[in-house]
Amino acid sequence: MKFRIWHLLAVLSAIKTFLIFYPKDLVFDEYYYIPAARDLIAGVASNLEHPFLGKAFASLGIVCFGDNVIGWRLPYVLIGIAIVYVFYRLASEMVGEGLALYSSVLLSFDQTFFVHTNLALLEGPCLLFALLAFRFYRAKRYYLTAFFLGLSFLCKEWGIVFALILALYHLTLNRRITRAGVKEASIFLLILVSTMLLPLWAYDLAYRPSVEGAGVETISNPLEHLRYMLEYARSLGKEGANEYNQPWRWIVPMAMDPWIYYGAEVVEEDGASRVLGSIYWYGVTVPILWYTIWALPLLAYRARRDRDALLLTYWIGLSWPVWFLADRLGRIVYPFYMFNATPALALGFVKVAEMLNPDVRDVLMSFLLGFELTLFAYYFPVKGFGLL
């Protein structure tokens, strides 16, 4: 039986659903986002440094399934599975179904992508809406593109980067200025800005958020909210940052240690010392997929005559260097910020591999996939039959 996308989605669904229950505590930034999701339900403003939509999925889960691990994480698991499917459809348009499936497997089992689409974190919803925007752009449905880019921003402010990627790509392909083009661009911007700001304005009016400054300042409109988000981002200095936060280390083999989001040994509840197993969530391990960024010059070379390669070049070229620049400017950055680049890296690698001798290509692709799956198994979060 031939392996198809539905088989991959079924495998992912089974693994991700199993992992929802481990642990029953909050993990990593769930410590911020789950309380914020509860506050959304209670009508209390919180976690103003990020837009509200990405946390609303956890609120919906809590309302539907209760304030427990299922309510917290199930919406994000479903979003992660949806991302893989949308990515597969996008990749199929670029490289055909066979290589699209290979790229989808690479994306699915990248450790950072897998973890950030299994926990209640904001990156998954942001990426899902961005991928939908990319698909609608390729279909020349530009107004829907603007709408979904706006939703991407409402999940996490990283959505702006996706908008910049598409803007740069579009301007490269459409250098002539026409009256019809100006009109279409104006409507596009109106939809994008409206989708970004009107829901944020509604949130500010409904929740009346306040922040402490020289006294207590109430945020009453989206511009004030955006200003607060920007000021918060500027305040994130590098105090306490370790050397592995440096972006150059993210793409250099063996320059970064695995990063643990959560770690615990599980023992019998009756007080016995027998260890049942362990739960270790690694947000970053040996990011074999990330190292394919070194093939970017070859991808850029292909981009001279390949529009899809051009889009991927811009996607990768903006998703990593922007954090290198932020680091140089004194802002703390984290390795999981490479999350946004993982779809482009998975597809960009295939685009470059297509340029190689078939025998060399097959060996290289098999090695990369085998290495990634081995790492995934080695760093699998739950170990020990006593936990099953």
Secondary structure, 3 states (H helix, E strand, C coil): CCCCHHHHHHHHHHHHHHHCCCCCCCCCCHHHHHHHHHHHHHCCCCCCCCCCHHHHHHHHHHHHHCCCHHHHHHHHHHHHHHHHHHHHHHHHHHHCHHHHHHHHHHHHCCHHHHHHCCCCCCHHHHHHHHHHHHHHHHCCCHHHHHHHHHHHHHHCCCHHHHHHHHHHHHHHHCCCCCHHHHHHHHHHHHHHHHHHHHHHHHHHHHHCCEEECCCEEECCCHHHHHHHHHHHHHHCCCCCCCHHHCHHHHCCCCCCCCEEEEEEEEECCCCCCCEEEEEEEEEECCCCCHHHHHHHHHHHHHCCCCHHHHHHHHHHHHHCHHHHHHHHCCCCCCHHHHHHHHHHHHHHHHHHHCCCCHHHHHHHHHHHHHHHHHHHHHCCCEECHHHC
